[in-house]
Amino acid sequence: MPPPAGRKAPPQFWETYVTDADARDLKTTPLDALHRERGAKMVPFAGYAMPVHYQGGIIKEHLHTRAQASLFDVSHMGQAHLLGDDAAAALETLVPGDIAGLGKGKSRYTVLTNDKGGIIDDLMVTNCGTHFFIVVNAACKKRDFAHIRKSIGKRAKLKVLRDRALIALQGPAAAAVLWRFVPAARHMMFMTAETFKLGDIACFVTRSGYTGEDGYEISLAAKDAENVVRLLLGEVEVMAAGLGARDSLRLEAGLCLYGSDIDAGTTPVEAGLEWVIGKRRREQGGFPGADIILGQLKGGAPRRRVGLRPDGKAPARAHTPIQDKDGNLIGEVTSGGYGPTVGGPIAMGYVKTAFAAPDTPVNLMVRDKALPGRVAKLPFVAQRYFNT
């Protein structure tokens, strides 16, 4: 349904990072020609031309990922190595995660924080033994890498990997597919990493992803990316999928999108990400905003990220005001849309802590009309990572 005359439709998630510069000077990933060959709808995202979906559409790609396996191009993300004997301790001055205790071949999700306890970005850190492999968000990578260099550049060397691709094979059939080419990959645990060869192509593989499904992220040389992607897409279970399905999958899985659900004004406690703060870090602090974040751990935060289930079929998208049953403003939606697996509208947002309990009734102000809904427990769809 189009918005009323004179009213703009709420932006889609990929439009969050679109600027005039994006439209004028878009970068491309190493898989750009393949996306266009396969009929992808390309959109500007974080300065790159990226596939939002292919000819089958977002819902088909979403459901296929839940049932079998899909391949996503995430080469726009920032990849880097952090090197040096003091790298772990240095990185801990920027994040609340336990980096020094991260075993070789293990990955950890963490966040860069600022002095007010806000989240500068979320990132993945993997201990490769001789260095740490870091993946940051595309829209934040230039700023993140500058921040890391400025803050700890005298203690550790940051080497940005500019000629790399990154692909994500996600879904319950992902392990069976990759096993045909790399048998050892099937036995990897969630959040572990190995270096393998697919044929004669060297690949750095982590068993991870951002869909809530089992799967892998594969970092490899840009020049080899198309060959590996064509190889994997040749398997009957695998479908190419774009940003649209990636967004609806992560929303159903209750995973945050930086710039929407978390940002520099949001603390990890408010975001429900307390688990990223290691036990030792809770005791010792030593990261930006530690006093504020640790204080919220003990005394509570003023607001909390929650799931939301609108009644009926109308979605509540980002920036939709949230009211209590008496019409008082208590928060705002940060991500929302249709959940294909759920079969109805879903959303996430922030509400005052007193209203954060599951099943709390709320009103969602969609186009100035109060639509009833309720707070829902996250995730909407159970995460299915491989841990055993």
C-alpha positions as CSV (number, residue, x, y, z in Angstrom):
1,M,0.0,0.0,0.0
2,P,1.5,3.4,-1.0
3,P,1.8,6.1,1.7
4,P,-0.8,8.9,1.7
5,A,-0.2,11.8,-0.6
6,G,2.5,14.1,0.7
7,R,3.9,11.5,3.1
8,K,7.1,9.7,2.4
9,A,7.2,5.9,2.9
10,P,9.6,4.8,5.7
11,P,13.0,4.1,4.4
12,Q,14.0,0.5,3.7
13,F,17.0,-0.7,5.7
14,W,19.5,-0.3,2.7
15,E,18.5,3.3,2.3
16,T,19.8,4.1,5.8
17,Y,23.3,4.5,4.5
18,V,22.5,6.0,1.0
19,T,24.1,9.5,0.4
20,D,24.5,11.7,-2.6
21,A,28.1,10.4,-2.8
22,D,26.7,6.9,-3.0
23,A,24.7,7.7,-6.1
24,R,27.6,9.5,-7.8
25,D,30.5,7.2,-7.1
26,L,29.5,3.7,-6.1
27,K,32.1,1.1,-5.4
28,T,31.7,-2.5,-6.6
29,T,32.5,-5.8,-5.0
30,P,34.5,-8.5,-6.9
31,L,31.2,-10.2,-7.6
32,D,29.5,-7.3,-9.3
33,A,29.5,-8.7,-12.8
34,L,28.1,-12.1,-11.5
35,H,25.2,-10.3,-9.6
36,R,24.2,-8.5,-12.8
37,E,24.5,-11.6,-14.9
38,R,22.1,-13.4,-12.5
39,G,19.5,-10.5,-12.7
40,A,20.1,-8.9,-9.4
41,K,18.3,-5.7,-8.4
42,M,21.2,-3.5,-7.5
43,V,20.9,-0.7,-4.9
44,P,23.3,1.7,-3.2
45,F,24.4,0.6,0.2
46,A,27.3,2.0,2.3
47,G,28.9,3.4,-0.8
48,Y,28.6,0.1,-2.8
49,A,26.4,-1.2,-5.5
50,M,24.9,-4.3,-3.8
51,P,22.2,-6.9,-4.7
52,V,19.0,-6.4,-2.7
53,H,17.5,-9.5,-4.3
54,Y,17.5,-11.6,-7.5
55,Q,14.7,-12.6,-9.8
56,G,12.9,-14.8,-7.2
57,G,12.5,-12.0,-4.7
58,I,13.3,-11.5,-1.0
59,I,10.7,-13.8,0.5
60,K,11.8,-16.8,-1.7
61,E,15.4,-16.2,-0.8
62,H,14.6,-15.8,2.8
63,L,12.6,-19.1,3.0
64,H,15.2,-20.9,0.9
65,T,17.9,-19.9,3.5
66,R,15.8,-21.3,6.3
67,A,15.2,-24.6,4.4
68,Q,18.4,-25.2,2.5
69,A,21.3,-22.8,1.9
70,S,21.9,-19.4,0.4
71,L,25.0,-17.5,-0.7
72,F,25.4,-13.9,0.2
73,D,28.0,-11.4,-1.0
74,V,29.3,-9.4,2.0
75,S,32.5,-8.3,0.4
76,H,31.6,-4.6,1.2
77,M,32.5,-5.4,4.9
78,G,35.8,-4.2,6.2
79,Q,38.5,-6.9,6.7
80,A,41.8,-6.4,8.5
81,H,44.6,-8.1,10.5
82,L,45.8,-6.7,13.8
83,L,49.4,-7.8,14.5
84,G,51.8,-7.5,17.3
85,D,52.7,-9.1,20.6
86,D,50.6,-6.6,22.5
87,A,47.6,-6.7,20.1
88,A,45.1,-8.5,22.4
89,A,45.7,-6.2,25.4
90,A,45.7,-3.1,23.1
91,L,42.3,-4.1,21.5
92,E,40.9,-4.6,25.0
93,T,41.3,-0.9,25.6
94,L,38.7,-0.3,22.8
95,V,36.2,-3.2,23.4
96,P,34.6,-4.9,26.5
97,G,35.2,-8.4,25.1
98,D,37.7,-10.8,26.5
99,I,40.3,-10.8,23.7
100,A,43.3,-12.0,25.7
101,G,41.3,-15.1,26.6
102,L,40.2,-15.9,23.0
103,G,41.8,-19.2,22.0
104,K,43.6,-19.8,18.8
105,G,41.1,-20.6,16.0
106,K,38.2,-19.0,17.9
107,S,36.0,-16.0,17.0
108,R,34.2,-13.6,19.2
109,Y,31.5,-10.9,18.6
110,T,32.2,-7.7,20.4
111,V,31.7,-3.9,20.2
112,L,33.8,-0.8,20.0
113,T,32.6,1.6,22.6
114,N,33.0,5.4,23.3
115,D,33.5,7.3,26.5
116,K,29.8,7.5,27.1
117,G,29.3,3.7,26.8
118,G,27.8,4.0,23.3
119,I,28.5,1.5,20.5
120,I,30.8,2.9,17.8
121,D,30.4,-0.4,15.8
122,D,30.0,-4.1,16.3
123,L,32.6,-6.4,14.9
124,M,34.0,-10.0,14.7
125,V,37.4,-10.8,16.1
126,T,39.2,-14.1,15.4
127,N,42.4,-15.3,16.9
128,C,44.6,-16.6,14.1
129,G,47.6,-17.4,16.3
130,T,50.0,-14.9,14.7
131,H,47.4,-12.1,14.4
132,F,43.8,-11.2,14.9
133,F,41.3,-11.2,11.9
134,I,38.8,-8.4,12.3
135,V,35.6,-7.8,10.3
136,V,33.7,-4.5,10.7
137,N,30.6,-3.1,9.1
138,A,30.8,-1.6,5.6
139,A,29.4,1.8,6.5
140,C,31.7,2.2,9.5
141,K,35.0,0.7,8.2
142,K,36.8,3.9,7.3
143,R,36.0,5.4,10.7
144,D,36.6,2.2,12.6
145,F,40.1,1.6,11.1
146,A,41.0,5.3,11.7
147,H,39.8,5.0,15.3
148,I,41.8,1.8,15.9
149,R,45.0,3.2,14.4
150,K,44.7,6.5,16.3
151,S,44.0,4.7,19.6
152,I,46.4,1.7,19.6
153,G,48.5,2.2,16.5
154,K,51.7,2.5,18.6
155,R,51.0,-0.9,20.3
156,A,49.6,-3.0,17.4
157,K,49.8,-2.8,13.6
158,L,46.5,-2.7,11.7
159,K,46.7,-4.1,8.1
160,V,43.6,-3.4,6.1
161,L,42.8,-6.2,3.6
162,R,41.8,-4.3,0.5
163,D,42.0,-7.0,-2.1
164,R,39.7,-9.6,-0.4
165,A,36.2,-10.8,-0.9
166,L,33.9,-12.1,1.8
167,I,31.0,-14.5,1.1
168,A,28.5,-16.1,3.5
169,L,27.1,-19.6,3.0
170,Q,24.1,-19.8,5.3
171,G,21.4,-22.3,6.0
172,P,20.9,-25.9,7.4
173,A,22.4,-27.4,4.3
174,A,25.5,-25.2,4.4
175,A,27.6,-27.8,6.1
176,A,26.7,-30.6,3.7
177,V,27.5,-28.4,0.8
178,L,30.9,-27.2,2.0
179,W,31.8,-30.8,3.1
180,R,31.8,-31.9,-0.5
181,F,34.7,-29.6,-1.2
182,V,36.3,-29.4,2.3
183,P,35.4,-32.4,4.4
184,A,37.0,-31.0,7.6
185,A,34.7,-27.9,7.5
186,R,31.7,-30.0,8.5
187,H,33.2,-30.7,11.9
188,M,33.9,-27.1,12.8
189,M,32.1,-25.7,15.8
190,F,30.2,-22.4,15.8
191,M,32.6,-19.4,16.1
192,T,35.7,-21.3,15.1
193,A,38.0,-20.7,12.2
194,E,40.3,-22.7,9.8
195,T,42.2,-22.1,6.6
196,F,41.2,-24.5,3.8
197,K,41.6,-24.9,0.1
198,L,38.6,-25.1,-2.2
199,G,40.3,-26.8,-5.1
200,D,43.5,-24.9,-5.3
201,I,42.0,-21.7,-3.8
202,A,43.1,-20.7,-0.3
203,C,40.1,-19.7,1.9
204,F,39.9,-18.5,5.5
205,V,36.7,-19.9,6.9
206,T,34.8,-19.1,10.0
207,R,31.7,-21.0,11.1
208,S,29.6,-18.0,11.6
209,G,27.1,-15.7,10.0
210,Y,24.3,-13.2,10.7
211,T,21.1,-15.0,9.7
212,G,20.4,-17.1,12.8
213,E,21.2,-20.2,10.7
214,D,24.2,-22.5,10.7
215,G,26.7,-21.5,8.1
216,Y,30.1,-20.1,7.1
217,E,31.8,-16.9,6.2
218,I,34.6,-17.3,3.6
219,S,37.3,-14.8,3.1
220,L,39.4,-15.1,0.0
221,A,41.4,-13.2,-2.6
222,A,39.2,-11.0,-4.7
223,K,40.5,-12.6,-7.9
224,D,39.3,-16.0,-6.8
225,A,35.8,-15.0,-5.5
226,E,33.8,-15.5,-8.7
227,N,35.2,-19.0,-9.3
228,V,34.4,-20.1,-5.7
229,V,30.9,-18.6,-5.8
230,R,30.1,-20.3,-9.1
231,L,31.3,-23.6,-7.7
232,L,29.0,-23.3,-4.6
233,L,26.0,-22.0,-6.7
234,G,26.4,-25.1,-8.8
235,E,25.2,-27.2,-5.8
236,V,21.5,-28.0,-6.0
237,E,20.8,-26.7,-2.4
238,V,22.4,-23.3,-2.9
239,M,20.6,-20.1,-4.0
240,A,22.1,-16.6,-4.5
241,A,20.5,-14.2,-2.0
242,G,20.7,-10.4,-1.5
243,L,20.6,-7.8,1.2
244,G,16.8,-8.0,1.6
245,A,16.8,-11.6,2.7
246,R,19.8,-11.0,4.9
247,D,18.0,-8.2,6.7
248,S,14.7,-10.1,7.2
249,L,16.7,-13.2,8.4
250,R,18.7,-11.3,11.0
251,L,15.5,-9.5,12.2
252,E,13.7,-12.8,12.8
253,A,16.9,-14.0,14.6
254,G,16.8,-10.9,16.9
255,L,20.2,-9.7,15.6
256,C,21.1,-6.0,15.6
257,L,21.8,-3.9,12.5
258,Y,24.3,-1.2,13.2
259,G,22.9,2.3,12.5
260,S,19.4,1.1,13.2
261,D,19.3,-1.0,16.4
262,I,22.6,0.0,17.9
263,D,24.6,3.2,17.5
264,A,26.9,5.6,19.3
265,G,24.1,6.6,21.7
266,T,23.2,3.0,22.7
267,T,25.0,1.1,25.4
268,P,25.5,-2.7,25.2
269,V,23.2,-3.1,28.3
270,E,20.4,-1.1,26.7
271,A,20.8,-3.3,23.5
272,G,20.6,-6.5,25.5
273,L,24.2,-7.3,24.6
274,E,25.5,-7.8,28.1
275,W,26.9,-11.2,27.1
276,V,29.6,-9.5,25.0
277,I,31.2,-8.2,28.3
278,G,33.6,-10.8,29.5
279,K,33.7,-11.8,33.2
280,R,37.2,-10.5,33.7
281,R,36.3,-7.3,31.9
282,R,33.3,-6.8,34.2
283,E,35.7,-7.0,37.2
284,Q,38.6,-5.0,35.8
285,G,36.9,-2.5,33.3
286,G,39.5,-0.7,31.3
287,F,37.4,-0.1,28.1
288,P,35.8,3.2,27.0
289,G,32.6,4.0,28.9
290,A,33.2,1.2,31.4
291,D,31.9,3.2,34.4
292,I,28.6,3.8,32.6
293,I,28.2,0.3,31.2
294,L,29.2,-1.5,34.4
295,G,26.9,0.8,36.3
296,Q,24.0,-0.2,34.1
297,L,24.9,-3.9,34.6
298,K,24.5,-3.4,38.4
299,G,21.7,-0.9,38.5
300,G,19.8,-1.4,35.2
301,A,19.4,0.7,32.1
302,P,16.7,3.3,31.5
303,R,15.5,1.5,28.3
304,R,15.8,-1.9,26.7
305,R,15.8,-3.3,23.2
306,V,12.8,-5.6,22.8
307,G,10.9,-7.6,20.2
308,L,7.5,-6.3,19.0
309,R,4.6,-8.2,17.4
310,P,2.1,-5.8,15.8
311,D,-1.5,-7.1,15.7
312,G,-2.9,-7.6,12.2
313,K,-0.9,-7.3,9.0
314,A,0.5,-3.8,8.9
315,P,4.2,-3.6,9.6
316,A,5.8,-1.1,12.0
317,R,9.0,0.1,10.4
318,A,11.9,2.1,11.8
319,H,11.1,5.3,13.7
320,T,7.6,4.3,14.5
321,P,6.7,5.8,17.9
322,I,5.7,3.3,20.6
323,Q,3.1,4.3,23.2
324,D,1.8,2.6,26.3
325,K,-1.9,1.7,26.4
326,D,-2.7,5.2,27.8
327,G,-1.1,7.0,24.9
328,N,2.2,7.9,26.6
329,L,5.3,7.8,24.5
330,I,7.6,5.0,25.8
331,G,10.0,4.3,22.9
332,E,10.6,3.9,19.2
333,V,10.9,1.1,16.6
334,T,14.4,0.6,15.2
335,S,13.8,-2.3,12.7
336,G,10.6,-3.7,11.4
337,G,9.0,-5.5,8.5
338,Y,7.4,-8.7,7.4
339,G,8.9,-12.0,8.9
340,P,8.4,-14.6,6.2
341,T,9.1,-17.5,8.6
342,V,6.9,-16.0,11.3
343,G,4.2,-15.3,8.7
344,G,3.5,-11.7,9.9
345,P,4.9,-8.4,10.9
346,I,7.7,-8.2,13.4
347,A,9.9,-5.4,14.8
348,M,12.5,-4.5,17.3
349,G,12.8,-1.3,19.2
350,Y,13.6,0.4,22.5
351,V,11.1,1.0,25.3
352,K,11.4,2.3,28.8
353,T,12.6,-0.6,31.0
354,A,9.3,-0.7,33.0
355,F,7.5,-1.7,29.7
356,A,10.1,-4.3,28.5
357,A,8.5,-7.5,29.8
358,P,7.2,-9.9,27.2
359,D,3.5,-9.6,26.5
360,T,3.3,-6.0,27.6
361,P,0.6,-4.3,25.5
362,V,1.7,-1.3,23.4
363,N,0.4,0.9,20.6
364,L,2.5,1.4,17.5
365,M,1.8,4.7,15.8
366,V,1.8,3.8,12.2
367,R,1.0,6.8,9.9
368,D,-0.4,8.6,13.0
369,K,-2.8,5.7,13.7
370,A,-2.5,3.7,16.9
371,L,-2.1,0.0,16.0
372,P,-2.1,-2.5,18.9
373,G,0.8,-4.8,19.5
374,R,2.8,-6.4,22.3
375,V,6.3,-6.8,23.5
376,A,7.7,-10.2,22.3
377,K,10.6,-12.3,23.5
378,L,13.6,-12.4,21.1
379,P,14.5,-14.1,18.9
380,F,11.3,-14.5,16.8
381,V,12.8,-17.6,15.2
382,A,15.2,-19.9,17.1
383,Q,18.8,-19.6,16.2
384,R,20.3,-22.8,14.9
385,Y,24.1,-22.6,15.3
386,F,26.2,-25.7,15.3
387,N,27.6,-26.1,18.8
388,T,27.7,-29.9,19.3
